[in-house]
Every structure is written in C-alpha cells, then in structure tokens.
Amino acid sequence: MILPDMVSQVGVRSLQSRYLATSYLGIQISIAYLIAEGMQFKNHAIRLTSSLFLVMLILFGGISGVLITHSQDWDYLELKGTPISENLQIAPIINKNEHPLVISDSTHSYLLSLSYIIGDHVKFQLLKENAVNQWTNKLMLAQAEHQFSDIFLYYPRQELLDFLDNNYPNYKAKKIYKGLFRLYRT
C-alpha cells in the first residue's frame, strides 16, 4: 500500500483515509480501553476525568459531524492530488458564460470530476499530453473564437502554455483561478 508512494515520492495514495482504516480502528480501541479502565478506578477524580473525557469526545465528534455535513468540500484532504474540491469554484466561473470552450491536456480524473458539475452548454477540447505535433492540427483558436463566447484552459501543463505562446502569439492566457486560465486575444 505505501510502497508505490515511496517509489514515486508523490505521497498521495497512502494518505487517503481508506488505507489507514486499520490504524484508525487501533486508535479507537486504545482510547476506548483507556476510558473504560479509567472508569473502573476507585479514585473518584480519575473516574470523573475519564467520564468528562468520554463526554468531550462524544461532544466533539457530534460537532465535527455537523460541520462536515454542512461543508461542500469536506473530503478535500481525502481527494488530495485531484482538483475536485477546486472544481466546485471553477464550475460556476465556466457555467456563467453563454457558450464556453474548455481546452485541456490534463488527466481524465481531473476532467471527469469537472464534467459532472459543468452545464451542457460547455464544450471540451481535449488534447493528448505531450503530443505537441497533434496540437497544431487540433487547436484552431481563430475558428474557436467565432464559435464560442469564451475559451478557457483547464489545468494546462507548461508544454501547452509554451505551445500557445509560440504558435498563437496573438493570444494570452490569464489565470483567473487555480488551474483555470482564460484565453484573450491581444
């Protein structure tokens, strides 16, 4: 489970809570044992402390549950390495435009998470990663500018930004949110 993270040095997979379930269970059993043992002491102060600790634990657990249910992106840390939480802010920016085009050379996990919260009026232009020779045939910004109200770049890699700078000097990419750029004609 942790070996791929050690090899790739990215450290995303082993940080997800589903892989740490056994550790969480061990911690919970240890705390339950500590509280149970404290409540069995004859010393009233220790029993009272254990009881207060149990009440505080239940109270904070309830407060945490309420806060989590009201948070739109509560699982952001669970989804570390994907911009799913950021898509909740990106989607309204794209959706408010009349007929936008989203160009991306990003991975499918990034795009799929966005496609579920994007409106049907939004069109995508997907490019293969590091396939610069194919981008020339696929990207026709002059035509796209007439067909779409706005052109966005979604999590573009540096190669795509460099390609646009070199091949389309009349267009500039302006960052409007994390991972989202708008293409402007200069």
Accessible surface in RSA format (square Angstrom, percent):
REM  Atomic radii and reference values for relative SASA: ProtOr
REM  Chains: A
REM  Algorithm: Lee & Richards
REM  Probe-radius: 1.40
REM  Slices: 20
REM RES _ NUM      All-atoms   Total-Side   Main-Chain    Non-polar    All polar
REM                ABS   REL    ABS   REL    ABS   REL    ABS   REL    ABS   REL
RES MET A   1   127.97  66.3  76.26  50.5  51.71 123.1  82.28  70.0  45.68  60.5
RES ILE A   2    97.49  55.5  96.80  72.1   0.70   1.7  96.80  69.7   0.70   1.9
RES LEU A   3   119.15  66.4 118.88  85.0   0.27   0.7 118.88  83.5   0.27   0.7
RES PRO A   4    55.14  40.2  45.85  41.8   9.29  33.8  53.19  43.9   1.95  12.1
RES ASP A   5    12.47   8.7   8.86   8.8   3.61   8.5   4.68  11.0   7.79   7.8
RES MET A   6   123.57  64.0 104.34  69.1  19.22  45.8 100.52  85.5  23.05  30.5
RES VAL A   7   115.06  75.7  91.05  82.4  24.02  57.9  97.33  84.6  17.73  48.1
RES SER A   8    63.51  53.7  37.72  50.3  25.79  59.4  42.37  90.2  21.14  29.6
RES GLN A   9   154.05  86.1 119.23  87.1  34.82  82.9  35.21  74.9 118.84  90.1
RES VAL A  10   103.83  68.3  76.12  68.9  27.71  66.8  80.86  70.3  22.97  62.3
RES GLY A  11    22.75  28.1   0.00   N/A  22.75  28.1  21.59  59.2   1.16   2.6
RES VAL A  12    33.88  22.3  33.62  30.4   0.26   0.6  33.62  29.2   0.26   0.7
RES ARG A  13   109.19  45.8 107.37  54.7   1.81   4.3  28.41  38.8  80.78  49.0
RES SER A  14    15.67  13.2  12.33  16.5   3.34   7.7   3.92   8.3  11.75  16.5
RES LEU A  15    97.77  54.4  81.04  58.0  16.72  42.0  81.24  57.1  16.52  44.5
RES GLN A  16    25.50  14.3  25.43  18.6   0.06   0.2   1.23   2.6  24.27  18.4
RES SER A  17    45.61  38.5  42.58  56.8   3.03   7.0  22.58  48.1  23.03  32.3
RES ARG A  18   155.08  65.1 129.64  66.1  25.44  60.6  64.84  88.6  90.24  54.7
RES TYR A  19    67.23  31.4  58.27  33.2   8.96  23.3  38.10  28.6  29.13  35.9
RES LEU A  20    56.81  31.6  56.56  40.5   0.25   0.6  56.81  39.9   0.00   0.0
RES ALA A  21    55.58  51.1  49.39  76.2   6.19  14.1  51.28  72.2   4.30  11.4
RES THR A  22   111.48  79.3 100.60 102.0  10.88  25.9  81.96 110.1  29.52  44.6
RES SER A  23    59.20  50.0  47.28  63.1  11.92  27.5  29.31  62.4  29.88  41.9
RES TYR A  24   100.90  47.1  99.79  56.8   1.11   2.9  75.03  56.4  25.87  31.9
RES LEU A  25   104.01  57.9 102.26  73.2   1.74   4.4 103.49  72.7   0.52   1.4
RES GLY A  26    34.55  42.6   0.00   N/A  34.55  42.6  32.39  88.9   2.16   4.8
RES ILE A  27    99.56  56.7  96.38  71.8   3.18   7.7  98.99  71.3   0.57   1.6
RES GLN A  28   115.49  64.6 109.28  79.9   6.21  14.8  37.58  80.0  77.91  59.1
RES ILE A  29   107.79  61.3 105.28  78.4   2.51   6.0 107.27  77.2   0.52   1.4
RES SER A  30    69.23  58.5  59.55  79.5   9.68  22.3  35.63  75.9  33.60  47.1
RES ILE A  31    53.42  30.4  52.82  39.3   0.60   1.5  53.42  38.5   0.00   0.0
RES ALA A  32    60.63  55.7  50.78  78.4   9.85  22.4  56.78  80.0   3.84  10.2
RES TYR A  33   141.91  66.3 136.54  77.7   5.37  14.0 104.03  78.2  37.88  46.7
RES LEU A  34   116.91  65.1 114.32  81.8   2.59   6.5 115.11  80.8   1.79   4.8
RES ILE A  35    12.23   7.0  11.06   8.2   1.17   2.8  12.23   8.8   0.00   0.0
RES ALA A  36    47.38  43.6  40.99  63.2   6.39  14.5  46.52  65.5   0.86   2.3
RES GLU A  37    68.56  39.4  67.32  50.9   1.24   2.9  14.55  28.1  54.01  44.1
RES GLY A  38     6.23   7.7   0.00   N/A   6.23   7.7   5.82  16.0   0.41   0.9
RES MET A  39    67.15  34.8  54.71  36.2  12.44  29.6  26.65  22.7  40.50  53.7
RES GLN A  40   134.93  75.5 105.85  77.4  29.09  69.3  42.11  89.6  92.82  70.4
RES PHE A  41   103.51  51.8  96.82  60.0   6.69  17.4 102.43  62.1   1.09   3.1
RES LYS A  42   194.25  94.8 171.65 105.3  22.61  53.8 116.51 104.9  77.74  82.8
RES ASN A  43    77.76  53.6  66.27  64.0  11.49  27.7  22.80  54.9  54.95  53.1
RES HIS A  44   120.77  66.0 117.28  81.5   3.49   8.9  92.17  95.0  28.60  33.3
RES ALA A  45    61.25  56.3  54.85  84.6   6.40  14.6  59.00  83.1   2.25   6.0
RES ILE A  46    66.84  38.0  65.36  48.7   1.48   3.6  66.80  48.1   0.04   0.1
RES ARG A  47    94.96  39.9  94.72  48.3   0.25   0.6  18.95  25.9  76.01  46.1
RES LEU A  48    90.38  50.3  87.18  62.4   3.20   8.0  90.15  63.3   0.23   0.6
RES THR A  49    89.62  63.7  87.56  88.8   2.05   4.9  64.65  86.8  24.96  37.7
RES SER A  50    13.20  11.2   9.40  12.5   3.80   8.8   3.93   8.4   9.28  13.0
RES SER A  51    41.35  34.9  40.85  54.5   0.50   1.1  22.99  49.0  18.36  25.7
RES LEU A  52   101.37  56.5 101.26  72.4   0.11   0.3 101.35  71.2   0.02   0.1
RES PHE A  53    89.45  44.8  85.36  52.9   4.09  10.6  88.80  53.8   0.65   1.8
RES LEU A  54    59.17  33.0  59.17  42.3   0.00   0.0  59.17  41.6   0.00   0.0
RES VAL A  55    89.28  58.8  87.42  79.1   1.86   4.5  88.53  76.9   0.76   2.0
RES MET A  56    85.92  44.5  85.92  56.9   0.00   0.0  64.70  55.0  21.22  28.1
RES LEU A  57    78.91  43.9  72.38  51.8   6.54  16.4  74.36  52.2   4.55  12.2
RES ILE A  58   118.37  67.4 108.45  80.8   9.92  23.9 114.65  82.6   3.73  10.1
RES LEU A  59    94.90  52.8  88.99  63.7   5.91  14.9  94.16  66.1   0.73   2.0
RES PHE A  60   114.05  57.1 109.91  68.1   4.14  10.8 110.45  67.0   3.61  10.3
RES GLY A  61    43.97  54.2   0.00   N/A  43.97  54.2  33.37  91.6  10.61  23.8
RES GLY A  62    42.00  51.8   0.00   N/A  42.00  51.8  38.59 105.9   3.41   7.6
RES ILE A  63    82.11  46.7  78.77  58.7   3.34   8.0  81.08  58.4   1.03   2.8
RES SER A  64    51.12  43.2  46.58  62.2   4.54  10.5  27.71  59.0  23.41  32.8
RES GLY A  65    32.27  39.8   0.00   N/A  32.27  39.8  31.74  87.1   0.53   1.2
RES VAL A  66    85.85  56.5  83.63  75.7   2.22   5.4  85.17  74.0   0.69   1.9
RES LEU A  67   116.97  65.1 111.86  80.0   5.11  12.8 112.26  78.8   4.70  12.7
RES ILE A  68    76.46  43.5  75.15  56.0   1.31   3.2  76.40  55.0   0.06   0.2
RES THR A  69   108.33  77.0  73.68  74.7  34.64  82.6  74.89 100.6  33.43  50.5
RES HIS A  70   150.55  82.3 115.36  80.2  35.19  90.0  84.98  87.6  65.57  76.3
RES SER A  71    43.03  36.4  30.08  40.1  12.95  29.8  25.42  54.1  17.61  24.7
RES GLN A  72   138.71  77.6 108.80  79.5  29.91  71.2  45.93  97.8  92.78  70.4
RES ASP A  73    53.57  37.5  47.90  47.7   5.67  13.4   4.63  10.9  48.94  48.8
RES TRP A  74   154.66  62.1 123.54  59.8  31.12  73.1 103.53  55.2  51.13  82.9
RES ASP A  75    38.75  27.1  36.70  36.5   2.05   4.8   3.55   8.4  35.20  35.1
RES TYR A  76    86.58  40.4  86.30  49.1   0.28   0.7  55.16  41.4  31.43  38.7
RES LEU A  77   141.32  78.7 134.82  96.4   6.51  16.4 135.18  94.9   6.14  16.5
RES GLU A  78    44.30  25.4  38.17  28.9   6.13  14.6  30.77  59.5  13.54  11.1
RES LEU A  79    41.58  23.2  40.21  28.8   1.37   3.5  41.58  29.2   0.00   0.0
RES LYS A  80    97.82  47.7  95.15  58.4   2.67   6.4  56.08  50.5  41.74  44.5
RES GLY A  81    43.75  54.0   0.00   N/A  43.75  54.0  26.40  72.5  17.35  38.9
RES THR A  82    38.39  27.3  32.31  32.8   6.08  14.5  34.11  45.8   4.28   6.5
RES PRO A  83     5.88   4.3   2.44   2.2   3.44  12.5   5.58   4.6   0.31   1.9
RES ILE A  84    61.12  34.8  60.80  45.3   0.31   0.8  60.80  43.8   0.31   0.9
RES SER A  85     7.62   6.4   5.73   7.6   1.89   4.4   2.29   4.9   5.33   7.5
RES GLU A  86    23.72  13.6  23.23  17.6   0.48   1.1   8.68  16.8  15.03  12.3
RES ASN A  87     0.42   0.3   0.42   0.4   0.00   0.0   0.42   1.0   0.00   0.0
RES LEU A  88    44.64  24.9  31.76  22.7  12.89  32.4  32.98  23.2  11.66  31.4
RES GLN A  89    77.37  43.3  71.17  52.0   6.20  14.8  34.65  73.7  42.73  32.4
RES ILE A  90     0.00   0.0   0.00   0.0   0.00   0.0   0.00   0.0   0.00   0.0
RES ALA A  91     4.01   3.7   4.01   6.2   0.00   0.0   4.01   5.6   0.00   0.0
RES PRO A  92    74.61  54.4  67.05  61.1   7.56  27.5  71.73  59.2   2.87  17.9
RES ILE A  93    38.56  21.9  37.75  28.1   0.81   1.9  38.52  27.7   0.04   0.1
RES ILE A  94     0.00   0.0   0.00   0.0   0.00   0.0   0.00   0.0   0.00   0.0
RES ASN A  95    46.25  31.9  34.84  33.7  11.41  27.5  17.39  41.9  28.86  27.9
RES LYS A  96   158.22  77.2 117.95  72.4  40.27  95.9  77.12  69.4  81.10  86.4
RES ASN A  97    19.78  13.6  13.61  13.2   6.18  14.9   4.05   9.7  15.74  15.2
RES GLU A  98   151.05  86.7 127.33  96.3  23.72  56.5  51.57  99.7  99.48  81.2
RES HIS A  99    64.14  35.1  64.14  44.6   0.00   0.0  39.52  40.7  24.62  28.6
RES PRO A 100     0.00   0.0   0.00   0.0   0.00   0.0   0.00   0.0   0.00   0.0
RES LEU A 101     9.84   5.5   9.84   7.0   0.00   0.0   9.84   6.9   0.00   0.0
RES VAL A 102     0.00   0.0   0.00   0.0   0.00   0.0   0.00   0.0   0.00   0.0
RES ILE A 103     0.85   0.5   0.85   0.6   0.00   0.0   0.85   0.6   0.00   0.0
RES SER A 104     0.48   0.4   0.00   0.0   0.48   1.1   0.00   0.0   0.48   0.7
RES ASP A 105     1.76   1.2   0.41   0.4   1.35   3.2   0.17   0.4   1.59   1.6
RES SER A 106    18.20  15.4   4.33   5.8  13.86  31.9   0.93   2.0  17.26  24.2
RES THR A 107    55.38  39.4  48.35  49.0   7.03  16.8  54.21  72.8   1.17   1.8
RES HIS A 108   135.53  74.1 129.26  89.8   6.27  16.0  89.96  92.7  45.56  53.0
RES SER A 109    45.80  38.7  38.94  52.0   6.86  15.8  33.31  70.9  12.48  17.5
RES TYR A 110    52.91  24.7  52.91  30.1   0.00   0.0  19.13  14.4  33.78  41.6
RES LEU A 111    18.87  10.5  18.52  13.2   0.35   0.9  18.79  13.2   0.08   0.2
RES LEU A 112    93.45  52.0  93.36  66.8   0.09   0.2  93.36  65.6   0.09   0.2
RES SER A 113    19.24  16.3   5.87   7.8  13.37  30.8  13.24  28.2   6.00   8.4
RES LEU A 114     0.00   0.0   0.00   0.0   0.00   0.0   0.00   0.0   0.00   0.0
RES SER A 115    48.19  40.7  32.15  42.9  16.04  36.9  25.93  55.2  22.26  31.2
RES TYR A 116   180.81  84.4 148.51  84.5  32.31  84.1 108.55  81.6  72.26  89.1
RES ILE A 117    67.21  38.2  49.52  36.9  17.68  42.6  57.01  41.1  10.19  27.7
RES ILE A 118    20.52  11.7   4.35   3.2  16.16  39.0   5.19   3.7  15.33  41.6
RES GLY A 119    24.86  30.7   0.00   N/A  24.86  30.7  22.31  61.2   2.55   5.7
RES ASP A 120   140.06  98.1 118.89 118.3  21.17  50.1  43.29 101.9  96.77  96.5
RES HIS A 121    63.12  34.5  53.04  36.9  10.09  25.8  50.26  51.8  12.86  15.0
RES VAL A 122     9.59   6.3   0.00   0.0   9.59  23.1   0.00   0.0   9.59  26.0
RES LYS A 123    95.74  46.7  94.36  57.9   1.37   3.3  55.61  50.0  40.13  42.7
RES PHE A 124    67.63  33.8  36.01  22.3  31.62  82.3  36.01  21.8  31.62  90.5
RES GLN A 125    47.23  26.4  45.31  33.1   1.92   4.6   3.00   6.4  44.23  33.5
RES LEU A 126    89.68  49.9  80.26  57.4   9.42  23.7  80.55  56.6   9.13  24.6
RES LEU A 127    10.16   5.7   0.00   0.0  10.16  25.5   1.70   1.2   8.47  22.8
RES LYS A 128   134.60  65.7 126.11  77.4   8.49  20.2  84.16  75.7  50.44  53.7
RES GLU A 129    89.74  51.5  68.66  51.9  21.09  50.2  17.07  33.0  72.68  59.3
RES ASN A 130    94.04  64.8  67.25  65.0  26.79  64.5  26.69  64.2  67.35  65.1
RES ALA A 131    14.32  13.2  10.18  15.7   4.14   9.4  14.32  20.2   0.00   0.0
RES VAL A 132    67.03  44.1  65.00  58.8   2.03   4.9  65.00  56.5   2.03   5.5
RES ASN A 133   120.59  83.2 100.16  96.8  20.43  49.2  46.35 111.6  74.24  71.8
RES GLN A 134    74.65  41.7  73.75  53.9   0.90   2.1  24.54  52.2  50.11  38.0
RES TRP A 135     0.72   0.3   0.72   0.3   0.00   0.0   0.72   0.4   0.00   0.0
RES THR A 136    81.26  57.8  73.38  74.4   7.88  18.8  61.04  82.0  20.23  30.6
RES ASN A 137   110.69  76.3  98.63  95.3  12.06  29.0  27.66  66.6  83.03  80.3
RES LYS A 138    98.83  48.2  82.06  50.4  16.76  39.9  53.06  47.8  45.77  48.7
RES LEU A 139     3.96   2.2   2.62   1.9   1.34   3.4   3.09   2.2   0.87   2.3
RES MET A 140    96.91  50.2  86.25  57.1  10.66  25.4  72.99  62.1  23.92  31.7
RES LEU A 141     0.83   0.5   0.67   0.5   0.16   0.4   0.67   0.5   0.16   0.4
RES ALA A 142    54.89  50.5  53.34  82.3   1.55   3.5  53.80  75.8   1.09   2.9
RES GLN A 143   106.69  59.7 103.46  75.6   3.23   7.7  35.30  75.1  71.40  54.1
RES ALA A 144    10.57   9.7   9.31  14.4   1.25   2.8  10.26  14.5   0.30   0.8
RES GLU A 145    58.27  33.5  45.00  34.0  13.28  31.6  27.04  52.3  31.23  25.5
RES HIS A 146   159.59  87.2 122.85  85.4  36.74  94.0  83.68  86.2  75.91  88.3
RES GLN A 147   118.87  66.5  98.29  71.8  20.58  49.0  36.37  77.4  82.50  62.6
RES PHE A 148    33.38  16.7  23.73  14.7   9.65  25.1  26.07  15.8   7.31  20.9
RES SER A 149    60.43  51.1  21.64  28.9  38.80  89.4  33.10  70.5  27.33  38.3
RES ASP A 150    33.65  23.6  28.20  28.1   5.45  12.9   5.45  12.8  28.20  28.1
RES ILE A 151     9.45   5.4   7.88   5.9   1.57   3.8   7.88   5.7   1.57   4.3
RES PHE A 152     0.00   0.0   0.00   0.0   0.00   0.0   0.00   0.0   0.00   0.0
RES LEU A 153     0.07   0.0   0.07   0.1   0.00   0.0   0.07   0.1   0.00   0.0
RES TYR A 154     0.00   0.0   0.00   0.0   0.00   0.0   0.00   0.0   0.00   0.0
RES TYR A 155    49.16  23.0  42.17  24.0   6.99  18.2  43.17  32.4   5.99   7.4
RES PRO A 156    18.00  13.1   0.97   0.9  17.02  61.9   0.97   0.8  17.02 105.8
RES ARG A 157    63.20  26.5  56.87  29.0   6.33  15.1  34.35  46.9  28.85  17.5
RES GLN A 158   111.41  62.3 104.82  76.6   6.58  15.7  52.84 112.5  58.57  44.4
RES GLU A 159    79.37  45.6  74.22  56.1   5.15  12.3  31.40  60.7  47.97  39.2
RES LEU A 160     0.00   0.0   0.00   0.0   0.00   0.0   0.00   0.0   0.00   0.0
RES LEU A 161    31.58  17.6  30.63  21.9   0.95   2.4  30.74  21.6   0.84   2.3
RES ASP A 162    63.41  44.4  62.22  61.9   1.20   2.8  21.15  49.8  42.27  42.2
RES PHE A 163     9.35   4.7   4.43   2.7   4.92  12.8   8.88   5.4   0.47   1.4
RES LEU A 164     4.30   2.4   4.27   3.1   0.03   0.1   4.30   3.0   0.00   0.0
RES ASP A 165    76.12  53.3  65.20  64.9  10.92  25.8  18.73  44.1  57.39  57.2
RES ASN A 166   116.24  80.2  87.53  84.6  28.71  69.1  25.01  60.2  91.23  88.2
RES ASN A 167    73.84  50.9  50.25  48.6  23.59  56.8  12.02  28.9  61.83  59.8
RES TYR A 168    42.43  19.8  39.66  22.6   2.77   7.2  31.40  23.6  11.03  13.6
RES PRO A 169    84.51  61.6  76.16  69.4   8.36  30.4  76.36  63.0   8.15  50.7
RES ASN A 170    81.03  55.9  80.83  78.1   0.20   0.5   4.90  11.8  76.14  73.6
RES TYR A 171    11.51   5.4   9.69   5.5   1.81   4.7   9.69   7.3   1.81   2.2
RES LYS A 172    98.03  47.8  97.73  60.0   0.30   0.7  68.49  61.6  29.54  31.5
RES ALA A 173    38.65  35.5   9.46  14.6  29.20  66.4   9.46  13.3  29.20  77.3
RES LYS A 174   123.43  60.2 119.44  73.3   3.99   9.5  69.28  62.4  54.15  57.7
RES LYS A 175   121.00  59.0  98.77  60.6  22.24  52.9  49.30  44.4  71.70  76.4
RES ILE A 176    54.76  31.2  23.30  17.4  31.46  75.8  31.01  22.3  23.75  64.4
RES TYR A 177    67.09  31.3  59.09  33.6   8.01  20.8  49.92  37.5  17.17  21.2
RES LYS A 178   120.13  58.6 116.76  71.6   3.36   8.0  72.45  65.2  47.68  50.8
RES GLY A 179     9.31  11.5   0.00   N/A   9.31  11.5   5.64  15.5   3.67   8.2
RES LEU A 180     0.00   0.0   0.00   0.0   0.00   0.0   0.00   0.0   0.00   0.0
RES PHE A 181    31.65  15.8  31.65  19.6   0.00   0.0  31.65  19.2   0.00   0.0
RES ARG A 182    41.28  17.3  41.28  21.0   0.00   0.0   5.50   7.5  35.79  21.7
RES LEU A 183    14.29   8.0   1.24   0.9  13.05  32.8   1.24   0.9  13.05  35.1
RES TYR A 184    89.29  41.7  86.57  49.3   2.72   7.1  73.70  55.4  15.59  19.2
RES ARG A 185   121.37  51.0  90.46  46.1  30.92  73.6  40.83  55.8  80.54  48.8
RES THR A 186   107.21  76.3  48.52  49.2  58.68 139.9  70.80  95.1  36.41  55.0
END  Absolute sums over single chains surface
CHAIN  1 A    12347.8      10486.7       1861.1       7933.8       4414.0
END  Absolute sums over all chains
TOTAL         12347.8      10486.7       1861.1       7933.8       4414.0
